[in-house]
């Protein structure tokens, strides 16, 4: 029954390899998506029209917002006249490479498919999600780790979770995906590691030797242009993380820790102005 609220969790990328560029201008990639315990909250209530408000007044609440676009896309697909009011409590930083907007769009599709009784198939929802953004299908369909390729929408549910505490840090720099793709340093001719195999060995066998393969191809350019982001990675490594990396196109950086005490201590060493989250081992979006 309306009104009710739903959490929309963010993600990190454990490795992000840009593998080429298609004729239509989109880049192809390989990555491992992992959910983190950092989330927006969307409250749904009854309305005759599709409307929304947002706790962050700098974000649009019109057709430029993915939540509005998701609701209207589902309406158009189903040929219905229903409305809804969505109140977005925005906690996940935008321009951070954490997929907050994509997660919100996926939540809207999932919730409205239910409360509007659209009964769209998983294939239909996937098609709508892809049209909204390459990351949206992940949040719509998978709760834990996933291997993704193509433009990020060709997904394989790995069926397991990260065995580490994850400290995710937003260094108060907003980086657009468009900027990142224009400025990264291409390495299309290299031999690619098997990210899916390495993620399996890391998570199921504890094989930490595979961690160096999880490179992020945006990282070098982002670090060159945004030195504060580089400093966050160095701080996490110096504080004892077994691995640290940029997430997505940035600017958020995450570190993997084996012990909670080390993770908490690392968070205290970083500037108080930086927003952060701590995700426990075994976390999934079902929680």
Helices and strands as residue ranges (DSSP letters): E 4-21, E 27-45, E 50-54, H 66-78, E 84-89, H 100-115, H 122-132, H 136-141, E 146-149, E 154-157, E 165-170, H 177-183, H 195-205, G 208-213, H 219-225, H 227-238, E 243-246, E 253-257, H 260-269, E 275-279
